[in-house]
Amino acid sequence: MTDTPQPSDSSPGLFFSVEGDSESLAEKLEDQEYRNRLRAILADEARSTSEKLQSILQLGAEWFRVENGHLVRIDPAEGSHTITEVSGPHPTISRGATTDLSNTYCRKIIAQNEALAVENAPEQGLADDPAFQAFELSTYLGAKVVVGGELYGTACFVDREPRPEKGGESDAAALALLVRSIGQVLEQRRREDRPPETRGWLEAVYEESPAMIVMYDQSGTLIAPNARLQEKTGYEAETLVEMEVFELDREVSRKETQAFWDEMGHGDRRRWEGRFRRKDGTTFPVDVELRCLDREGERRFVLIGRDITARRKRERRYEAAFNRTYQLSGMMEPDGTLVKVNDRALQFGGLDREEVIGKPLWETYWAQTGQESKRKLKEAIRRAAEGHFVRYEREARGKEENRIVDFSILPVTDEEDEVSLLVVEARDITEWKEAEEELRRSEELHREVLGSITDTVLITRDDGTFSYICPDVEHIFGYDIGEVEEFGSISAFLGTDPAEDRALAEGEEISNIEQSVVDASGDRHDLLISVKGVSIRDGRRMYTCRDITGRKEAERELARRNDLFAKAQDMADVGGWEYDVESGEHTWTEEMYCIFGVPLSFTPTVEEGIAHYHPEDRPAIREAFTRAVEEGEPYDVELRLVTESGEQKWVRTRGDPQHEEDGEVVRVRGTIQDITDRKVQERRLAQIIGRVTNAIVEVDANWRFTLVNDHAETLYDMSEEDLLGRDFWDVFEEALGTRFEEEYRDVMRTREPTRFEAYYPGLDGWFNIQIYPNEDGGLAFYFEDVTERKRRERQIERQNDLFRRAQEIADVGAWEYDVDAGEFTLTDQGRRIHGFAPEEDLTPSQSHELFRPEDQSKADEAFRRAVQEGEPYDIEACLITEEGEKRWVRSRGEPQRGEDGEVARVRGAIQDITGRKQREQALEDKKEKIKELYGATEHLLTASTLDEVGDRIHDLLTRAFDAPIVGVSLVEDGEIVPKWVSVREDLEVPPIQPRDVQGGAAGARALRSGETVAVEDLSGLENEIDYGDTRSAVCVPVGEELVVYLGWAEAGAFEEFGLRLLDILAGHAAVVLDRLDQIEALRRSEGRFRRLFQEAPIGIARVDLNGHLTETNPAFRSLLGLGAEDLQGRHIERFTHEDDVEKTRSYFDDLVAGTRSSYTIEKRYRRPDGEMLWVRRPSRRSSALPRRLGTRPPRRRKARWPASPALSRRVARASWTP
């Protein structure tokens, strides 16, 4: 504490701050022994709080080397000063003594809100101060004590003698530590003084909270850490209370701690992620919430921390998943600034994270694809920031080339439904777009091909309806295109869909399906039908129909002839030959010449016959014939034969050697059969089976495999050789006892074909199975793997269900209007919003007719412009359903143009926004109530009496609240007495009677607790009070003088918002009552000052700025020997000795100019009788206080230490008494 110039508006004495953190205060202490003793006192659990306080005061007296330390309880409103604890006996200071605050040094501390140091009161101009006069204290060190956020009083260390040495920073630090320790002990006492049952529960809640809780004061010093904080950090409570908040949380600086104190008010909150330090030096992440509490001008901060170590681990896992995703992902502020981006996006552009974070997305490397692209990106971000989901395809700059991406921005809203974050995603679809372009070109090629096909071609959609009918349809069916369309579907047109229940992928084909149909004339036609999966506009299946009626008739005739020929062969040995070994003669039947295509004049020989075989087959026939001749081995082979005209045939040739008795071969006889047709049919069948994408197997009547195609081998992962001849049930044993066995055996028994779809666990897939009976008594199986189709169907169903649910949740309906057809389609959710029946046919005008007249024209005009001019729209309107229900809706329309550029359809959505409108209206109503409340509060603040306050509160409640019962009561003589009461006429409420303040009435409870009491249902209260029609009520205390009462006829009728307004009103009213109390206190203080002025033993005078006397007290008039009328208005220099005029005038001018705040001079006054008086006169801007010294100048005394305190006090009194 060093001497500093006193500001012009301050009192004598040195004012200084005692704020600071424990670490900085400890560094300023010159003697650490006292600090260690202070710690020991605080840690001593054996001492009571009173003993601790006495010990701290005694320690402070020793520390400052003064006589006494004492603790004072101060009531600013009453102006009282009560000593509650003392360090020991003292002549003028005793425990329990009460005096007027204005007679103490403590008043200066309260007024300046800083600590005070007085080291020599007389020399510092305080000799005439009431505090010095009352207690004779030359030395005073004191500071304010705050407990629980409220002013308690002051801690004072005093001495009747001046301090021999000046104090400094060490004394300031010591005083700060002592005051802080006293506050901690008083806080402990306050907690102990609570009722045991309340204290126990509150302490349990505080100590057993799962959160870490601690308070701290303006300096940042921690107060009352709970058990959870001690457990998590490893510190003991004694250590924590000596720490500052920035020592605990390594993420908060000293500067930020001060900023919180300067900026935050009662109820304000801050939140951040910090890192708390443990005792072992490690740290851990914490979610920190800071709350500011203010009680009667004294503030404290409550720090609540929650360990988020586990959450941080989850965030790291999320971060890893975020970076591993295939999508290009990032996050932006609503203004487009990029705040997060995943590794995939950085790899896509070959970038580092520092190159993009903090930049607007349109300025990053990826977005540099042209000005128009950048403009569209900015617009997309703007729309997303308004809450719209945005998605479109755009170019993005990649590491090596520009790529096409599916780009989207998803807005994320906070608890207040404000957009706080934008999630951006992009998926590289370049290859997909290239494939799409290739598909388009392929589609055009398909159209060209379709135009050149002579067969009838039909293309259908997924539901079987026609999307294309070729012009040649009439050649086969006898129907024109329009007549075919009237059939509606392919199944109705052909009688049955040959590919029914088959899901064909693009390019997948079912070929050579034979089906019989009847044409328009009633004639039957045989068709060869192929079905292929395509993707042409809205077409999905292409049916190619070829009329094979003539061929089928020829085949049937050929089959008949072949049958006759086969029988003839068996009976007549047609196509026979014989070779005589000894003569070499070769004999043919007539049919042989036909088969070889040679005339009957042809002379056959062995070499000529062999020469007619295919060159590749000649070695085989030569070897077989030679072995027959030389070794007598018969043969039966199928070979190719080339006729004389060059025609190639397949023949079956057999040779049977004839032996003599000695075993020698004498001749060879044989036959040749033309098997060309059979070979062609076998080859065609092999081709068909090879081309079929289904797995095909056949079994005989004994369930043994006779046929297995390539797809079956692949599906079963077994070769044809491994399956042929095996028992079907040995291979498919998992089918036993299932539907598969039941269906298979049913076809085998009834010989009726069937088809079904089922899941087969053995192959882990879904199959479409067709089973046909064969002529040999067996079965043919066609297995189509439909697993992927089933997966897509489930996915589509899930998506459709999700879409339906999303519509229901968002309360959004969709619609479409086909301009050419004039058809209007509305989803079920849209019909529900309008109140239309599900089956009702509608038009846009019908939906608009439900709108209010002022909205109907707006909707009609917006729809007309969308249809005629292609302008999209987005409007809000109010409709009234047929049942009379009022709904607010948001209607949007988006025109879709056809290939000719004209609007072909309009698609849109309609959303029920009634809830949002109601919330907006409720918000406006609240704003109006607040505005009315604050307007009326200004009138309330001007009240000058308690009756005016009560009357104006009643008037305000009646106008601002819709409560039918309004009352305001005064607190008088221990009772709550109703003074202003109004009750709505239609209610029966008994007259409200005075209630005992200590009773159980709601108003009494509110007054005692100082808090609002709200009763949702008065009928549930257990008392004998008759409330009449009143069912719910709210009672609000206003200070200690008034109680506000609102009542309703319905239970639970009050709202949370209304309660908050009532609290605000009560707060303003309490301010008015406090102001009235302060005015009354000032009046009392003014009266006391007036008595002091008149009765003071020293002369006191007031002088205006020109030096004229304006008021004098009796002592002053006696001093000069003049009456009040003789002094009034006279210049002070008139009574001053001529030799002292200039000196006095110089000091006085400085005082008027403000260059001095006060001065003290010794000068001479002349009485009317000529007597000259020496006075020592302290002067300040408010008054002149002369004191008589005698008729001669005073003798200057040498300073010396007195022999004893008593002698010192006598010397002091003798020096300054006039």
Summary of the structure (lengths in Angstrom):
residues: 1218
radius of gyration: 55.7
end to end distance: 32.9
largest distance: 199.0
contacts: 3528
relative contact order: 0.03
helix: 40%
strand: 29%
